[in-house]
Amino acid sequence: MNDQVANSGTVTQMLNTQRASVSGVSLDEEMTNLMQYQQAYAASAQLITTINEMLQTVNAMKTV
């Protein structure tokens, strides 16, 4: 009975390992995506900063 439990546990572990290897994610791909998102976020922040500065300049011109 103990052998059956041990074998069942081993088979379960092997199947989980196989499933993870098939459906696993690539860490390199995820890191690349993360870097792209980070660069897009930084570019968006820079665009917003530029627009904000332009609007401040227009407001300053309007009040003078």
C-alpha positions in Angstrom: 0.0 0.0 0.0 2.8 2.4 0.9 4.5 1.6 -2.4 1.3 2.5 -4.3 1.1 5.9 -2.5 4.8 6.6 -3.2 4.4 5.6 -6.9 1.3 7.7 -7.1 3.1 10.7 -5.7 6.0 10.2 -8.1 3.7 9.9 -11.1 1.8 13.0 -10.0 5.1 14.9 -9.7 6.3 13.8 -13.1 3.0 14.8 -14.7 3.1 18.2 -13.1 6.7 18.7 -14.3 5.7 17.7 -17.8 2.7 20.1 -17.8 4.9 22.9 -16.5 7.5 22.4 -19.2 4.9 22.5 -21.9 2.9 25.5 -20.6 5.7 27.3 -18.9 6.6 30.9 -19.7 9.8 32.1 -21.1 11.6 34.3 -18.6 13.6 36.0 -21.4 10.4 36.8 -23.3 8.7 38.1 -20.2 11.7 40.3 -19.4 11.7 41.7 -22.9 8.0 42.5 -22.6 8.6 44.2 -19.3 11.4 46.3 -20.7 9.1 47.3 -23.6 6.3 48.3 -21.2 8.8 50.3 -19.1 10.1 52.2 -22.1 6.5 52.9 -23.3 5.6 54.2 -19.9 8.7 56.4 -19.8 7.9 57.8 -23.3 4.3 58.5 -22.3 5.5 60.3 -19.1 7.9 62.4 -21.2 5.1 63.3 -23.7 2.8 64.3 -20.8 5.6 66.4 -19.3 6.2 68.1 -22.7 2.5 68.9 -23.2 2.2 70.2 -19.7 5.2 72.6 -20.3 3.7 73.7 -23.6 0.4 74.5 -21.9 2.1 76.4 -19.2 4.0 78.5 -21.8 0.7 79.2 -23.7 -1.0 80.3 -20.4 2.0 82.5 -19.6 1.8 84.1 -23.1 -1.9 84.6 -22.7 -1.6 86.4 -19.3 1.2 88.8 -20.5 
